[in-house]
Amino acid sequence: MSRMKEIAKKYELTEKDFWELKRGGRSNWILTHDGCQKIAYKEGIVFHKPEADDCVITPQFVTIIATATLGDRTDWSSGEANPTNCKMPYMVAMAEKRLKDRLTLKLINAYEYGIYSEVEADEFKIKEPKVGL
């Protein structure tokens, strides 16, 4: 069973929560932000509030660094937003979404299987019909 099938079953994800992205002869699975939130909730991942000096917020750039804990494991990551990777007028919220999705995927070891969040790159947005497992 593929890691994405295991994740979908374990966290009760629907076909609206992920899709397969084929590019350059490779295949990656992309989770929606809602799918990542479902995983974080079911796992009981605790996101720790970033400290003031872990945030850089300017009119053109936002970076947030924080940690999250799953059981006895704690990891850190960053979320960023700027006009080249965020077309929305709410860059702080987008940076937070990226941060939380990245922490969730790191804590469940999804990256090593080519599983990413849709909020990590514009190229991960749906451009074709979704393909199930």
N, C-alpha and C positions, 0 to 999 in steps of 0.2 A: 504494500500500500504506500502511495506517495505521501510525503510529509504534509502536503496541502490537504489531501484526503483525511489524514489523521487530525489535522487542525480543524477542518470543517466539521468533522464528526464530534470531536471532543468539545468544541465550543458552540455547537448547534448553529453553525453559520449557514445561511441560505445562498443561493446563486446570486443574490443582490449584494452580497458581502465581498465577493472576490471575482476575479477573472484571470484568464491566461493571456499573457502578452508574449507574442513571438516576434523576435527581432534578431537579425544577424545570425540566423540558424539556431538560436538559443530560445529557450522558453523560460519565462519567469511568471510567478503568480503574484498578482497585485491585490492587496486587501484594501477595502474602503476604510475610511476613517471610522465609520460606524462599526465595521467588523473588528477593527483594532480595539475600539472601546468595549465591545462585547467580551473580547478576550481578557482585557485588563480587569473588567468587573468580575468575570467568572474566576479568574486566577487570584483576585484579591490584591492586585498590584497596588502599592502605595506610592504615590508621586509626592516627592518632597518639594516644598516651596523653594524656588531659587532665592539665593541671597541677592541683595542689591548689587553687589559687585560681580555677580554672575550674569548680569543683564547689560547689554549695550543697546540703547534705543536712541536713534537719531531720526530726523525726518525722512531719511532715505534708507535706513538699514536697522534691522532688529536681530539680535542674537540673544538666545536664552540658553543657559547651561544649568542642568539640574540632575538630580538622582531619583531613582525609583527602587523599590525593594519588593522582591518576591521571595517569601520565605526567609531564608538566611542569606540570600544573595542580593547585593546592592550593585547597581551599575549606573553610569552617568552617560549623558549624551548632550547634544545641542540641537536647537531648532533655530532656523534663520529664515528671514524674509527680506526681500528687497525688490525694487521695481523690475529686476530682470527675471525673478522667479516667483513673483506674486503680483497678480493683476488686480487683486481685491484691495479695497481701501482700508483693510484692517490687518495690518502687518503683524501686530503683536499677537493677535488671536491665531494667525496662520503659523507663526513661529512656535506658539505653544502646541498647536495640533501636531506639527512635525516632530517636536520634542517628545511628546507623549507617545506618538505612534512608534518612533524610533526606540524609545525605552521599552515599550511593550514587546516589540519584535526582537530586541536584544535579549530580554529576559526569558523569552520562550525559545531562544536559539533558532529563530526563523531565517535570519539572514544567510546562514550557512547553506540553506536549501534554496536560495534564490527567490525568497518571498519578501516583498517590499510593500510599503504603504503607498496608496495613490497620492498622498500629499507630498511625497518626497521629490517628485519631478513632474513637469508638465507632460513629458512623454509617456507617463503612466496613466494619463487620463484616457477614458474609453473613447476609441475612435472607430471601433467596429463592434458588431454584436458580441455580447458576452458568450463565452464558451464554458460550459460546465465541466465537471470532473470527467 
